Amino acid sequence: MKTTIILLFIAFTTRSCGPFSSLSERDDGMKRAFAVADTTGQERTSFQLGEAFEMSFAITNLTGKDQSYYSTGPTVIFEIRQADSTIASSVDGLAWIQVVLSGRILNGRSEKHEWRAPNSPARNPKIELPPGTYTARAVLRYGFTGVAVAQPSEITFNVVP
């Protein structure tokens, strides 16, 4: 059962796509874009109490050559933090075998990851973020062999009553 959930999680959160605009950064030819948006895709930093929202991360290989990587689970984990605590993440309640997996991002291609926050597919009971200020993070777990890629900048957002 856990294996099925893990495979479904990876299938739904990882797919190839073109780059998108928000908070775009570049490291050694690897363009990174991280965004927080409402469920219609409009980037926002303020949400109503109980409202779900999307966190998206894309990485595009513009190095001129294919880039190989390895990982031991999801290559991107989304987190919602407040002060020094993690309130929710895209992997809450999930487990995976610690096997080293490998992949490759072809030159000129992208990988995109998305999470409908604040609940993971396995989180039970579901949570509702109380009003306050939070920080959204995309934690990269790619182990690239040919290029160093820094973590993307965090995004501050608010939940209002």
N, C-alpha and C positions, 0 to 999 in steps of 0.2 A: 504494500500500500504506500509506504513512504517513497519507494522508488518511483511509483507512478506519479505521485505528487511532485517529486523533484523533476522528473522528465517533463511534466506539463508546465511547471514553472519556467524551466529553461526554454521550452518551445514558445511560450507566450511572451517572454520578456526579451528574447534575442531574435532579431531578424535583420536582414540587410536592407538598407535604405539610403537615401541621399541625405546630405547634411541639412541641418536646420539652423535658425538664426540665433537664439539667445545665448548670452554669456559664452561667447566663443573664445577659445584660447588655443595657442599652438605651441607644441614642444617638438623640436627636431622633425618637423614635417607632419606631426600627428595633430590634426585639428580636433579640439574637444568642444562640445556644446552641451550645456546643462540648463534645464528650464523647469519652472514650476508653472502650471497652467490649470485653468478650470477644465471640466470634463468636455467642453466644446473645443478645447485647444487654444483658448485665449490666455496668453501669459498674464498672470496676476500675482500679487503678493499679499492680498487680503481675501479671506474666505469667511463665510458665515458659519456659525456654530453648526456642526453636524454635516457640513458640506464635504463631499469627497473631492479630490483634486488629483491631477496627474503630475508625476515627476518623470522627466525624460532626460536621457543622456545619449549622445551620439559621439562616436569617434570615427574620424575619416583619415585614411592613410594617404598622405600627400608627399611621402618620402622619395618617391621614384622607384621603389622596389617593394615587393611583398614583405610583410612583417609577420613573423611567427610569434606565438605566445603560448604560455602554459598556464593552467589554473587548477585549483583543487575544489572547485565549486563554482558558483555564479561569478562571472567576471566583473560584475558591477552590483553593489549592494546599496540600496537607497536607505537613508536614515533621516528621521525627524528627531532633532535634539532640542533641548531646552536647558539653558545654563550648561552644566557639565554632564547631563544625563541623556541617554538615548531613550526617547519616549516610544518610538515605533520604528520598525524597519521592514524592508521588503522580504526578509527571510524569517520573520517571527514564526515560530512553530514548525519550521521546515528543517529537514536534516538531509545530508547527502554523504555518500561514501567518500572518504578522503583519498581519492584516486587522482593522480596527475593526468589532466586532460590537455590536449594541445589543439591549437587552432591557428588560423592564418587570416589576416586581413589583406586582401589583394590591393595593390597600388591603385589609388583612385576610388576605392570602395569604402563603404561605411558599415558600421554595426550600430544599431539603435536598441536601447533598452528602455522600457517604460514600466511604471508602477502606478496603479490607482491607489493612492494613499487615503487614509492612514492605516489600512489593514492589509496584511498579507493574505494570500489565498487560504492559508492554514490557521490563521489567528482565530482563536475561540476562547473567550467571548470577544466579539468585535469591540473596538474602542471608539470613542468620540473625543476629539481634542477639545479641552476646555479653552475658553478665551485666553489669549496670551500671545506672546511673541516666541517664535520658533525659528530654528535654523534647519534648512534642507541641505543634505549632503549626498553626493554620489561618491561612494568609496570604490575606487578602481582596484581590482584584484588581478588585473592582467599582469603576467610575467613576461613582458616582451624580451626577446633575445637580442634584438638589434637596435633598440632605441629606448631611451628613458622617457617616460610620460608621467608628468606630475599630476597630483590630484586636482580636480577642478575647484574653482572658488565656491564657497558656500553661498546660499541664498537665504536671506532673512525674510520671513513672512509672518503674517498675523492672522489669528482667528478671532473674530469679533462676534458679540452676541446678536 
